[in-house]
């Protein structure tokens, strides 16, 4: 028996789906076909390999007798394990070793995006197959300038990952920085892109996400054309986009498909909700406990009447109901989508009504908590929601000790932190600080598409003109 085959038998001992097929092509010549049954297609093995080996021509080399669509000549034994575990069949004779792609169909069909629903734009989303995801991107961007630098990560998982960018738009130094960071990661396994995000974000000491994850190919294509860099990984239905700014998380890609005049109002509303979801409970506590003179006397009397008989301080009842809202949100995320929202709404109604009737909380406290909770629901990204929750309690803490002055201190702390954050050496609070006109009219407000002819200097320094419109 061939020495390579003997070594493979030894290494894949107790791997029941590892198969070796012996094909006798002449009296003195035997060809071995090695494959893993669970990741390959038996039909492809028959069509691409076995049928042609039965008509083996001794005058031709092995490659000419096996016309697979993707064939790699193996030069070193260490390459065999990588290819055989990635859906290739290894064809071995005494002189030559080939890896022929015969992957099985182990992927789900392309479906509608569930986490980032589309209102007017495309509805396809990424799946767990690397080739399919790359195809969804290249279906939209048809140029040789779209480059993909592939890296294999994980000593045991050997997961394929690619850094995608448009070479005449993206900054080459940013591509080099990402590639250097990824190549420095030496771990036994990389299962999902979330692991990669944790490594790339290690230098940012902030609760805000500095890398955006998405399952929408249209957002990836738009980001690439802006000059951003996108990382795709096999087995993951997400892509990650670098650099990412805070404004990107409060402005979904759906805004690109709506008239600029209509969507600008919604963008301003989202920015207001972002701020209100953080400071509303704190402002309520500051006014009730310290700065009663800032509201009309009639309103103050109504609030005092509602709070009469409540056994807890105002800070306790607000925190208590905010925690209830967080529990309901978490249960909504974990429950199956068919009945998760119904349970959350029912829970909020029952708990709120029962708490008021029992005299545990005042109606105004429930209104404040509900308004805060509804404002935060505009942002479906889980990491942004977690960041808002952190600062919400920070504003509450400062307001409970210093009143409206504490709100101002917490706001300065928030701005100082956000302005100091970097995402791939780009300022996270852009396009506000520093101000960038081109990106400002892509995120905070929307310029008419006919006037949107320039790329932002934040993302590219070599190809600033998108085109001209008549």
Secondary structure as GFF3:
##gff-version 3
##sequence-region A 1 470
A	DSSP	alpha_helix	3	11	.	.	.	ID=ss1
A	DSSP	beta_strand	18	24	.	.	.	ID=ss2
A	DSSP	beta_strand	30	36	.	.	.	ID=ss3
A	DSSP	three_ten_helix	37	39	.	.	.	ID=ss4
A	DSSP	alpha_helix	42	45	.	.	.	ID=ss5
A	DSSP	pi_helix	46	50	.	.	.	ID=ss6
A	DSSP	alpha_helix	51	53	.	.	.	ID=ss7
A	DSSP	alpha_helix	62	65	.	.	.	ID=ss8
A	DSSP	beta_strand	71	73	.	.	.	ID=ss9
A	DSSP	alpha_helix	78	84	.	.	.	ID=ss10
A	DSSP	beta_strand	88	92	.	.	.	ID=ss11
A	DSSP	beta_strand	97	101	.	.	.	ID=ss12
A	DSSP	alpha_helix	130	138	.	.	.	ID=ss13
A	DSSP	beta_strand	146	153	.	.	.	ID=ss14
A	DSSP	beta_strand	159	166	.	.	.	ID=ss15
A	DSSP	alpha_helix	172	183	.	.	.	ID=ss16
A	DSSP	alpha_helix	193	200	.	.	.	ID=ss17
A	DSSP	beta_strand	212	214	.	.	.	ID=ss18
A	DSSP	alpha_helix	217	226	.	.	.	ID=ss19
A	DSSP	beta_strand	229	233	.	.	.	ID=ss20
A	DSSP	beta_strand	239	242	.	.	.	ID=ss21
A	DSSP	alpha_helix	246	249	.	.	.	ID=ss22
A	DSSP	three_ten_helix	253	257	.	.	.	ID=ss23
A	DSSP	alpha_helix	260	289	.	.	.	ID=ss24
A	DSSP	three_ten_helix	292	294	.	.	.	ID=ss25
A	DSSP	alpha_helix	297	307	.	.	.	ID=ss26
A	DSSP	alpha_helix	314	334	.	.	.	ID=ss27
A	DSSP	alpha_helix	340	357	.	.	.	ID=ss28
A	DSSP	alpha_helix	363	376	.	.	.	ID=ss29
A	DSSP	alpha_helix	382	402	.	.	.	ID=ss30
A	DSSP	alpha_helix	404	420	.	.	.	ID=ss31
A	DSSP	beta_strand	422	423	.	.	.	ID=ss32
A	DSSP	beta_strand	426	427	.	.	.	ID=ss33
A	DSSP	alpha_helix	437	443	.	.	.	ID=ss34
A	DSSP	three_ten_helix	449	451	.	.	.	ID=ss35
###
